[in-house]
Each structure stands twice: as structure tokens, then as C-alpha cells.
Amino acid sequence: MGLKKNLHDFKVKNKDKKWLPAFSAIHTFLFLPDETTHNGTHIKVADDLKRTMNTVIMAMVPCLIFGMFNAGYQHHLAFDGIQAVSGGFFSAEFWTLDNFLVGFWKILPLVIVSYGVGLGIEFIFAIIKGHEVEEGYLVTGMLVPLIVPIDIPLWMLAVAVVFGVVIGKEVFGGTGMNILNPALTIRAFLFFAYPTWMSGDKVWVQGAVGRDQAIAAGQNLDAVSGETILGTLAQGKEVMHSVADMFYGFIPGSIGETSTLLIVLGGLFLIFAKIGSWRIMLSSAIGAIVMGLIFNQVVDAGIVTESSKFYGLMSTPFWHHLLIGGFAFGTVFMATDPVTASQTNKGKWYYGFLVGFISILIRVFNPAYPEGVMLAILLMNVFAPTIDHYVVQGNVKKRRKRLKVKTA
């Protein structure tokens, strides 16, 4: 209590200083807000923005930890010739200290750069504008390391974070005002600015890209195959991974997107905490299933044959689309962003359905980049206000009709 009082007194004493927002951010991070309301009627609740952000981060922590193990597992599988996981989710071959340490020392710098650069920009803008530092980047800072390849150079990540925070959020007014999901804006920048580091069969395996020491050590990088399942299907190749591998996450991919099991558990946690929208999650899954079923019917009807470059992904069983790529992660943690998603209940159904529907559409018809969830969510972020507008206008018209009937 003494420390809190001293910090509060220091804050009051220096209330006119330009650097006060930076100090206030640290004070708010350490303690609960000490401001109280005095006038009017107010709703008292236990949650605030900081608690909400921390809850979302807690839902992602299992994906982060699993990603560390999987990064080491994929590395040893490619370079050291270890046997593939033969058991279930708790297989002893996967949960080894060696796997964890390889992933930990690669992923920790990504987390540090993401938070360091992103929060640094937030502090700078808070000081320039003279407002409090907002907690909105707490979730974005965790999302970014989970949606990039393991070997992305740190300087590229730093540049992308600067772009995403400044262009994707601050120019719109900061947290709560942005129209695009900042984490996906960062990933989109990386994909279009540095495409060779965001796709291919080497970027998903630690040590397979740009590692002269690996070549010097006699490792044959040409023999490394860390291609994602989507990349394999887009080229018309046979997938060697089982459905269990897809569900548990023993597959190459972005750091946090591989384990559908943990993503689903995280989604249920967010729904239970009343933070994530179950309407968006469910409707996104429905949209993806519908689009997958349409493609399956097209293949079954013989309209698309094996000679077509789209056959691999079109013939994929419709429900497999929910397990592969970043669909599950994007749906649970990014499509449900309360700032950039639809706000009305009916609008959330339309918004989510279109996210899922368009995700699979892009995934199939863009073989060069067979992952559509990023572009689908960004596209629907732009249209979310329009969806809500028409939902509200529809409700207004219904009420006007009821009013006319009563007055007639």
C-alpha cells in the first residue's frame, strides 16, 4: 500500500509533465485504476480493459507453449531423423525438454521484439497526444509471434510491427478506433513485403532458411521438407499426416496455429469468460463447411478433375478445412476481435459466415498462397460496419411497421 500511495502522489505531483502517460501506463499495469466516479448513475463491474486483455492472453498461452514444443519437434524431425510421434496428444516423443528448449530460444525473441517495439510505439503516441497508454496492444503483442514462421528475422518483425501499429491502429485514433485487426495487418505486411519468408516448405522448420552454419555443419537443406498441409494439397501431393496429427498439432505451420485442440479449448474459455463471441466462431465454422461441401460436390460431379490445379484442395473432405492452416486460430482469436468485428448479434452471424465462406474460397483458388483466413478477416473487418448498419436499419423498419399497425 505504501508503494502504491507513493506512486500515486508522484503521479499527482507531475500531472503536467509530458512523459506522465508513460509513467501512468506502468502504474496502471502494476495496480488497479484508483480513479472513482462521483456523479450520476454508473454500472459497477469487475472487469476492465486490462482484465479482458489478460484473459485473452491466458487463452493463448497453451498455444504458445505447445508451439515451443512443436518448433523443436519439427526441427529434430527434419534434421536429426527422429521418429514421428506415434502416440496421442501426450506422446512422450513430443513432450521432451530438448524440443521445448529449441522452440523456447527461438520464440522468446519474437515475443520480446513484438512487445518491445509495439509498446514502445504506444508509449510514444501516448506522450505525443497526451493521453493514457491503452492496453489494446497486450493481445496484439501475443498474437503476432503466434502467426509468423519460426525463423522470421527479428528486424523484419520489428518493421512489420511498426507498420501495423502506426498504420493499422494509431492513424485511426488508437485502441477501439481501428477498422483492421492490427495483428493481421502486421502479418499482411510481412506477406506482401517479404513473401519468401512467409511461404514455402522451409520457413516452418527452425534452421532451414538462411542458416549458413547449417550448411557448414553438413546438413542438406534441400532434403528438408517442412511444407504445410495446405501447401502440400495446393500442389496436388498426398498428405502424409493423419487426422489426429492435424487435430493435435503435430504438423508444420505458424507457431500458434497448429493445435486445433488447444485452440478450441481456448475458444471455449473465451466464451465462458463472455469475451469471445460464440456466434462468430460457430458461424465461421458453418461458412467454411458450406464452402467445403460445395467444392466437394463440384469434384464428385466430375466438373473438376485430377488434372486441375485446384483439385487437391477442392477434393479435401470439407471438415478437414477446419483442422488445417490458420482457420481455427484466426476464427477464435482474430475474427472475434470486438473492435473490428460486427457489433450486433445478427450481424455477427453474417460476419462470421462470410469469414468462413471466403476463407475456404481464397484457400482453394489461390494456390500460390493457400491460406485465406487472413485476407478473409481483413476483408470482413472493412465490411463489418456496413453489416451492422443494415441490421440496425432492418430493425428500425420492422419497428416502424409495428408502430403503423398499432396506430391504424
ZIBELCOR-V902956 format. One record per helix or strand of 2 or more residues. SS is the DSSP state (h for helix, s for strand). FROM is the first residue (numbers start at 1). TO is the last residue. If there is no record, write none. Layout:
# ZIBELCOR-V902956
((SS FROM TO) (SS FROM TO))
This chain:
# ZIBELCOR-V902956
((h 2 13) (h 20 30) (h 49 79) (h 97 129) (h 137 146) (h 154 168) (h 170 172) (h 182 193) (h 195 197) (h 212 216) (h 221 223) (h 229 234) (h 243 248) (h 260 272) (h 278 300) (h 311 314) (h 318 322) (h 327 333) (h 345 365) (h 367 369) (h 373 407))
